[in-house]
Amino acid sequence: MKKLDQKDLDNLVESNRRYRDLKFEIADIEMTFERLKNQKISIMANLEVAAHDLSKLQGEIQEKYKANNINLATGEYN
């Protein structure tokens, strides 16, 4: 059976390893990207709920105190 020169075999093995490693890196990036997309969707949904809750509370505070400008650090309003 014929055989490659050791140098050519080494180069081929190294090139194949590099190609495989890069494919794995892409796969890892894609998995991370999908996880981050799902995390973003979840956070956006929570943000919508938080915005609704904040708006409701602001309305209740405005109605109770007739306050338009509230200093969140001190609680003072006008």
Sequence and secondary structure as in RCSB ss.txt:
>XXXX:A:sequence
MKKLDQKDLDNLVESNRRYRDLKFEIADIEMTFERLKNQKISIMANLEVAAHDLSKLQGEIQEKYKANNINLATG
EYN
>XXXX:A:secstr
     HHHHHHHHHHHHHHHHHHHHHHHHHHHHHHHHHHHHHHHHHHHHHHHHHHHHHHHHHHHH  S B TTT 
 B 
